[in-house]
Amino acid sequence: MSTPDFFRSRLDAMIDLRHPLAVLANRMPWTSIEATLTPIFEGRAREGRVSEEVDLFGVAPKLAGAGISAAGRPRLSIRLMVGLLYLKHAYNESDEAVCERWAQDVYFQFFCGEEYFQPRLPCDPTNLVRFRQALGEAGVEELLAATIAAAVQMKAVKPVEFERVIVDTTVQEKAIAYPTDSRLLEVARARLVQLAQRAGLALKQTYEREGKRLRRRAGGYAHAKQFKRLRRVLKRQRTVLGRLLRDIERKLSGAPDERQTQLRVWLERAWRICRQRPKDKNKLYALHAPEVECIGKGKARQPYEFGVKVSLAITEKQGLIVGARAFPGNPYDGHTLAEQLEQSAILLQDLPGTPQPKTALVDLGFRGVDAEVSSVHLIHRGKHKTLTSTQRRWLKRRQAIEPIIGHVKHDHGMRRCWLKGQTGDALHAVLCAAGYNLRWLLRAIVRLGLRSVFFILALLHWLANVTLKPALARHNHFRWADYRSPTGHTFGIARYAN
């Protein structure tokens, strides 16, 4: 608790404490989150370096830089950074936008633990990037587990509901342009020219004018469906890129060592683009994101999606997300089930009295993996003849995960991942699930609050019927009338009789 400020009003005196975000701010397990994440950001001891110091007695070795340094700016509050990540994915904002909105929204500041209104940015948006990288996949899973713990503590979900989960996969697309061969070849040429010039290499020819002209011709031929001419343009683009690659390799020894290391990485990717053909497997679809895969989903509007496969697990009744995991390599759906159930079990293990998943409702893409998940009973449409009537009723809830996948993608940012590398794909999938759970908790607060209000009104109505109505019936000046509210509930009122 900070010292009272005479010139500023406290946030809890400015806002409506019944607002769902204000209620959730007091229900989230912030102490547990800080205790779990604090070891990640503790100062680490350094070995130091030995230097020579000259004094009156000669040269003596001296150890410098050892121990934990106290230099630098103090780190920002863990609750502030975690709150910003929650709000970013709950309201589908960018790093820059969530910081700007935080400086204007008093409820955002109250949720992040501020006591007084702050008319400034909470941090630089790049701090969120470094905070995510420091958290890692295990750290963001703790944030997802905290939302599940909050739901259990608020009694918005019953512990017995975690015994049955629904599991399905989707594609988290990467922030890349559609990978046509012509565009990839031109992007590789332009990028290599830029890196070579930065390294100080004098190229024989950059092919800048010809590269732009070929790119325009390829687009025109593809639009006109003149594929024979298009193939000739692509052949010339590969020739140009190959000449440039060989020219750089011949002169690479003249570049600084650090530039050589960087250039070799890009040279390897450019050679892959130059040599790959339409029918090849394991193609490179983006020069800056080699981890992108082509995943066919069978959709008429979008036959192929370029990104990474993500698996989601939700509770069977309430639809709370209890697991989200990215699977690089485009594995078969059934081969992802064991790891997904393992993650869900880990997220639920610290909740007292919460059972582990015992039944998984899946689609036909998960057939044939019963041996891999022997501890969990799989239910899918292929087993319809052997299912009991109760299990068939459970199976009707299988498709409840489809709209949740749509909300996570469109409302919480999973539709397009802007984070770098496979690590960025894994972090983004879990954070989007945490953002969905946060909005789920806000709706649950409203739902539970309305239930309590209706309970009080029903109690007052019963008391009026038992005590007030007989008493008023004895008087001729009052008559009893029923009033129907806009919500459809009927309440008794006493009106003065003229």
C-alpha positions in Angstrom: 0.0 0.0 0.0 1.5 3.3 -1.1 1.5 6.6 0.9 -1.8 8.5 0.3 -1.4 11.3 -2.2 -3.3 14.5 -1.3 -3.4 15.8 -4.8 -4.6 12.7 -6.7 -7.7 10.5 -6.4 -7.3 6.8 -6.0 -8.5 4.6 -8.8 -10.8 2.6 -6.6 -12.6 5.9 -5.8 -12.9 6.8 -9.5 -14.2 3.6 -11.0 -17.2 1.3 -10.6 -15.9 -1.6 -8.6 -18.8 -3.7 -9.9 -17.3 -3.5 -13.4 -16.3 -7.1 -14.5 -12.6 -6.1 -15.1 -12.4 -4.5 -11.6 -14.0 -7.6 -10.1 -11.5 -9.9 -12.0 -8.6 -7.7 -10.8 -9.4 -8.8 -7.2 -10.0 -12.4 -8.1 -6.9 -13.2 -10.1 -4.1 -15.1 -8.2 -1.5 -12.4 -8.6 0.5 -13.5 -5.6 0.9 -17.0 -7.1 1.8 -15.6 -10.5 4.5 -13.3 -9.1 5.9 -16.1 -6.9 6.1 -18.4 -9.9 7.6 -15.9 -12.3 10.0 -14.1 -10.0 12.8 -16.7 -10.3 12.9 -16.2 -14.0 13.8 -12.5 -13.6 16.3 -12.8 -10.7 19.7 -11.3 -11.2 22.2 -13.9 -12.2 25.8 -14.0 -10.8 28.5 -13.3 -13.3 31.9 -15.0 -13.3 33.7 -11.8 -14.1 37.0 -11.3 -16.0 40.5 -11.0 -14.8 42.4 -7.8 -15.6 45.9 -6.6 -14.6 46.3 -3.7 -12.3 49.6 -1.8 -11.8 50.5 -0.6 -8.3 53.6 0.3 -6.3 54.4 -3.4 -5.9 54.2 -4.3 -9.6 51.5 -5.9 -11.7 48.7 -7.7 -9.8 45.7 -9.6 -11.2 42.2 -8.2 -10.4 38.8 -9.8 -10.8 36.2 -7.4 -12.3 32.5 -7.8 -12.9 32.0 -10.7 -10.7 28.7 -11.2 -8.7 25.3 -9.7 -9.2 25.5 -6.2 -10.7 23.3 -3.4 -9.2 23.7 -1.2 -12.3 20.8 -0.5 -14.7 17.2 0.5 -14.4 15.1 -1.5 -11.9 12.7 -3.9 -13.7 9.1 -3.2 -14.1 6.4 -4.8 -12.0 5.6 -8.4 -12.9 1.9 -7.8 -12.4 2.1 -4.8 -14.8 3.7 -6.8 -17.5 1.5 -9.9 -17.0 -1.6 -7.7 -17.0 -0.6 -6.0 -20.2 -0.1 -9.5 -21.9 -3.5 -10.6 -20.6 -5.2 -7.4 -21.9 -3.4 -7.5 -25.2 -4.8 -10.9 -26.2 -8.1 -10.4 -24.4 -9.0 -7.4 -26.6 -6.8 -8.4 -29.6 -4.5 -5.3 -29.5 -0.9 -4.9 -30.7 1.9 -4.2 -28.3 1.8 -0.5 -29.2 -2.0 -0.2 -29.0 -2.4 -1.9 -25.6 0.2 0.5 -24.1 -1.7 3.5 -25.5 -5.0 2.2 -24.4 -3.6 1.5 -20.9 -2.7 5.2 -20.6 -6.3 6.1 -21.3 -8.4 3.4 -19.6 -8.7 3.5 -15.8 -10.0 -0.1 -15.7 -6.9 -1.3 -17.5 -4.7 0.5 -15.0 -6.7 -0.9 -12.0 -6.4 -4.4 -13.4 -2.6 -4.1 -13.7 -2.3 -3.0 -10.0 -2.1 0.7 -10.2 -3.5 2.8 -7.3 -3.5 6.2 -9.0 -4.3 7.2 -12.5 -1.1 7.4 -14.7 -1.4 9.7 -17.8 1.6 8.1 -19.5 2.6 4.9 -21.2 3.2 2.0 -18.8 6.4 1.0 -20.7 8.0 1.0 -24.1 6.2 -1.6 -26.4 9.6 -3.4 -26.9 9.6 -4.3 -23.2 6.7 -6.6 -23.9 8.8 -8.3 -26.6 11.6 -8.9 -24.1 9.2 -10.0 -21.4 7.7 -12.6 -23.6 11.1 -13.9 -24.6 12.2 -14.2 -21.0 9.0 -16.0 -20.0 9.4 -18.8 -22.6 6.8 -21.4 -23.2 6.7 -22.6 -19.6 6.1 -19.1 -18.3 3.1 -18.4 -20.6 1.7 -21.7 -19.6 1.7 -20.5 -16.1 -0.4 -17.5 -17.2 -2.9 -19.9 -18.8 -3.0 -22.0 -15.7 -3.7 -18.8 -13.6 -6.9 -18.2 -15.6 -8.0 -21.8 -15.0 -7.3 -21.4 -11.3 -9.3 -18.1 -11.2 -12.3 -19.9 -12.8 -12.2 -22.6 -10.2 -11.8 -20.2 -7.3 -14.8 -18.1 -8.5 -16.8 -21.4 -8.8 -17.5 -20.4 -12.5 -16.6 -24.0 -13.4 -17.1 -27.2 -11.4 -14.0 -29.3 -10.8 -15.8 -32.4 -12.1 -16.1 -30.8 -15.5 -12.3 -31.2 -16.1 -12.8 -35.0 -16.4 -14.2 -34.6 -20.0 -12.4 -32.4 -22.6 -12.9 -31.7 -26.2 -9.7 -31.7 -28.4 -9.3 -30.4 -31.9 -6.6 -28.8 -34.1 -6.5 -25.8 -36.3 -3.8 -23.8 -38.2 -2.2 -20.6 -36.8 -1.1 -18.7 -39.9 2.2 -16.9 -40.0 2.5 -13.2 -41.0 3.8 -13.9 -44.6 2.6 -13.1 -48.0 1.2 -15.8 -50.3 4.4 -17.7 -51.4 4.4 -17.6 -55.2 7.7 -18.7 -56.9 8.2 -15.4 -58.7 7.8 -13.4 -55.5 10.1 -15.6 -53.5 12.9 -15.4 -56.1 12.7 -11.6 -56.3 12.6 -11.2 -52.5 15.7 -13.5 -52.2 17.6 -11.5 -54.8 16.8 -8.1 -53.2 17.6 -9.3 -49.7 21.0 -10.8 -50.8 21.9 -7.6 -52.6 21.1 -5.5 -49.5 23.2 -7.8 -47.2 26.1 -7.9 -49.6 26.3 -4.1 -49.8 26.1 -3.8 -46.0 29.1 -6.2 -45.8 31.1 -4.1 -48.3 31.1 -6.6 -51.2 31.5 -5.1 -54.7 29.0 -7.1 -56.7 29.5 -7.5 -60.5 25.8 -6.9 -61.1 22.7 -6.4 -58.9 20.0 -7.1 -61.5 17.7 -4.6 -59.8 16.0 -3.2 -62.9 15.7 -6.6 -64.5 14.4 -8.2 -61.3 11.5 -5.6 -61.0 10.7 -6.0 -64.7 10.6 -9.8 -64.4 8.4 -9.6 -61.4 5.8 -7.5 -63.2 5.8 -9.8 -66.2 5.3 -12.8 -64.1 2.3 -11.2 -62.4 0.8 -10.3 -65.8 1.3 -13.8 -67.3 -0.2 -15.5 -64.3 -3.3 -13.2 -64.4 -3.7 -13.9 -68.1 -3.1 -17.7 -67.5 -0.2 -17.7 -70.0 1.7 -20.3 -68.1 4.2 -21.2 -70.8 5.5 -17.6 -70.8 5.3 -17.6 -67.0 7.7 -20.6 -66.9 10.2 -18.8 -69.1 10.1 -15.8 -66.7 10.6 -18.0 -63.7 13.5 -19.7 -65.4 15.2 -16.3 -66.0 14.6 -15.3 -62.4 16.3 -18.5 -61.2 19.2 -17.8 -63.5 19.6 -14.3 -62.2 19.5 -15.5 -58.5 22.0 -18.2 -59.2 24.5 -15.8 -60.8 24.1 -13.5 -57.8 24.6 -16.3 -55.3 27.8 -17.5 -57.0 29.1 -14.0 -57.2 28.6 -13.5 -53.4 30.2 -16.8 -52.6 33.3 -16.0 -54.5 33.7 -12.6 -52.7 32.5 -13.8 -49.3 36.0 -14.1 -47.8 36.5 -10.3 -48.0 33.6 -9.6 -45.6 34.0 -9.3 -41.8 33.6 -12.5 -39.8 30.2 -11.5 -38.3 28.9 -10.5 -41.7 30.1 -13.8 -43.2 28.1 -15.8 -40.6 25.0 -13.8 -41.3 25.4 -14.1 -45.1 25.9 -17.8 -45.0 22.5 -18.3 -43.3 20.7 -16.2 -46.0 22.7 -17.9 -48.8 21.6 -21.3 -47.6 17.9 -20.2 -47.7 18.3 -18.5 -51.1 19.8 -21.7 -52.6 16.8 -23.6 -51.3 14.4 -21.1 -53.0 16.5 -21.2 -56.2 16.5 -25.0 -56.5 13.1 -26.0 -55.2 10.4 -27.0 -57.7 6.5 -27.0 -57.4 6.3 -30.7 -56.7 9.0 -30.8 -54.1 8.4 -31.5 -50.4 9.8 -29.5 -47.4 9.8 -26.3 -49.5 10.7 -22.9 -48.1 7.7 -20.6 -48.2 9.2 -17.4 -46.6 12.7 -16.2 -46.6 12.4 -14.6 -43.1 10.4 -17.5 -41.6 11.8 -20.9 -42.6 9.6 -22.6 -40.0 6.4 -22.0 -42.0 4.7 -25.1 -43.3 2.0 -25.6 -45.9 -1.0 -27.3 -44.3 -4.0 -28.5 -46.4 -7.3 -28.2 -44.6 -9.7 -29.1 -47.4 -11.5 -25.8 -47.3 -13.0 -24.6 -50.6 -12.3 -21.0 -49.8 -8.7 -21.6 -48.7 -7.3 -25.0 -49.7 -3.9 -24.3 -48.1 -2.9 -22.4 -45.0 0.7 -21.4 -44.3 1.7 -21.6 -40.6 1.9 -24.1 -37.8 -0.6 -26.7 -36.5 -2.1 -25.8 -33.1 -4.2 -28.0 -30.8 -6.8 -26.8 -28.3 -8.5 -28.6 -25.4 -11.6 -27.2 -23.8 -14.0 -28.4 -21.0 -17.0 -30.3 -22.3 -19.7 -28.2 -20.7 -18.5 -24.6 -20.1 -15.9 -24.3 -22.9 -13.0 -23.1 -20.8 -9.7 -23.7 -22.6 -7.4 -26.0 -20.5 -4.7 -26.6 -23.1 -3.1 -24.9 -26.2 0.0 -26.1 -27.9 1.8 -25.6 -31.2 3.1 -28.6 -33.1 5.8 -27.9 -35.8 6.3 -30.3 -38.6 2.6 -30.7 -39.6 2.0 -34.0 -37.7 -1.0 -36.2 -38.0 -3.8 -35.0 -35.7 -3.8 -38.2 -33.7 -0.1 -38.0 -33.0 -0.7 -34.6 -31.2 -3.2 -35.9 -28.7 -0.9 -37.5 -26.2 1.2 -34.3 -25.8 -1.9 -32.1 -25.7 -3.5 -34.2 -22.8 -0.1 -34.1 -21.0 -0.1 -30.3 -21.1 -3.7 -30.2 -19.8 -2.8 -32.5 -17.0 0.2 -30.3 -16.0 -1.9 -27.2 -16.0 -4.5 -28.8 -13.8 -2.2 -30.6 -11.4 -1.8 -27.7 -9.0 -5.5 -27.1 -8.5 -6.7 -28.8 -5.3 -9.6 -31.3 -5.8 -9.5 -31.0 -9.6 -9.5 -34.4 -11.4 -7.3 -35.1 -14.5 -9.0 -35.6 -17.9 -10.4 -39.1 -18.2 -12.4 -38.7 -21.4 -11.6 -37.0 -24.7 -14.2 -36.1 -27.3 -12.5 -35.9 -30.7 -13.3 -36.1 -34.4 -12.3 -38.8 -36.9 -8.8 -37.3 -37.4 -7.8 -38.8 -34.0 -8.6 -42.5 -34.9 -6.2 -45.2 -34.1 -4.3 -43.6 -31.2 -6.0 -45.3 -28.3 -2.8 -47.1 -27.3 -0.9 -43.9 -27.1 -3.4 -42.4 -24.6 -4.4 -45.5 -22.7 -5.2 -43.6 -19.5 -7.8 -41.5 -21.4 -11.0 -42.9 -23.0 -11.4 -41.6 -26.6 -14.9 -41.0 -28.0 -15.4 -40.3 -31.6 -18.0 -41.0 -34.3 -16.2 -44.1 -35.5 -17.1 -45.9 -32.3 -20.8 -45.0 -32.5 -22.0 -48.6 -32.4 -20.1 -49.5 -29.2 -21.0 -46.3 -27.3 -23.5 -46.1 -24.5 -26.4 -43.7 -24.6 -24.6 -41.4 -22.2 -21.5 -41.4 -24.3 -23.5 -40.7 -27.4 -25.0 -37.7 -25.6 -21.5 -36.5 -24.7 -20.4 -36.9 -28.4 -23.1 -34.4 -29.4 -21.0 -31.7 -27.7 -17.9 -32.5 -29.8 -18.6 -29.7 -32.3 -18.8 -27.1 -29.5 -15.1 -26.5 -29.9 -15.5 -25.2 -33.5 -17.0 -21.7 -32.6 -14.4 -21.4 -29.8 -11.6 -21.9 -32.3 -13.2 -19.2 -34.4 -13.4 -16.8 -31.5 -9.8 -17.5 -30.5 -8.6 -16.8 -34.1 -10.7 -13.7 -34.9 -11.2 -12.1 -31.5 -7.9 -12.9 -29.7 -5.2 -12.9 -32.4 -4.5 -16.5 -33.3 -5.5 -15.9 -37.0 -2.1 -14.4 -37.7 1.1 -14.8 -35.7 3.6 -12.0 -35.9 6.2 -13.4 -33.4 9.5 -14.8 -34.6 10.4 -18.4 -35.1 9.0 -21.7 -33.6 9.3 -20.2 -30.1 7.1 -17.3 -31.2 4.5 -19.7 -32.6 4.4 -21.6 -29.3 4.1 -18.5 -27.2 1.4 -16.9 -29.3 -0.8 -20.0 -29.2 -0.8 -20.2 -25.4 -1.3 -16.4 -25.0 -4.3 -16.3 -27.3 -5.8 -19.1 -25.2 -5.2 -17.1 -22.1 -6.8 -14.0 -23.7 -9.9 -16.1 -24.5 -10.1 -17.4 -20.9 -9.9 -13.8 -19.6 -12.9 -12.8 -21.6 -14.6 -16.0 -20.5 -14.0 -15.0 -16.9 -15.5 -11.5 -17.6 -18.6 -13.0 -19.0 -18.8 -15.5 -16.1 -18.6 -12.6 -13.6 -21.6 -10.9 -15.3 -23.5 -14.2 -15.4 -22.9 -15.0 -11.7 -23.7 -11.4 -10.7 -27.0 -11.4 -12.5 -27.9 -14.7 -10.8 -27.3 -13.2 -7.4 -29.5 -10.1 -8.3 -32.3 -12.4 -9.5 -32.0 -14.5 -6.3 -32.5 -11.4 -4.2 -35.4 -10.2 -6.2 -37.0 -13.6 -6.0 -36.5 -13.6 -2.3 -38.1 -10.2 -1.9 -41.0 -11.3 -4.1 -41.6 -14.4 -1.9 -41.5 -12.2 1.3 -44.0 -9.8 -0.2 -46.4 -12.6 -1.1 -46.1 -14.2 2.4 -46.2 -11.1 4.6 -47.0 -7.9 2.7 -49.8 -9.1 0.5 -52.1 -10.5 3.3 -51.5 -7.3 5.3 -52.4 -5.0 2.4 -55.4 -7.1 1.6 -57.0 -6.0 4.9 -56.9 -2.3 3.8 -59.3 -1.0 1.2 -56.9 1.8 0.0 -54.4 -0.7 -1.6 -54.6 -3.4 -4.2 -52.0 -6.0 -5.2 -50.8 -6.1 -8.9 -48.2 -8.1 -10.7 -45.6 -6.3 -12.7 -43.7 -7.9 -15.6 -40.1 -6.6 -16.0 -38.4 -6.3 -19.4 -36.4 -9.4 -18.6 -39.6 -11.5 -18.4 -39.7 -11.8 -14.6 -42.9 -11.1 -12.7 -42.8 -9.1 -9.4 -45.7 -8.2 -7.1 -46.2 -4.5 -6.2 -48.8 -2.6 -4.1 -50.6 0.2 -5.9 -52.9 2.8 -4.3 -56.5 2.2 -5.1 -58.4 5.3 -6.1 
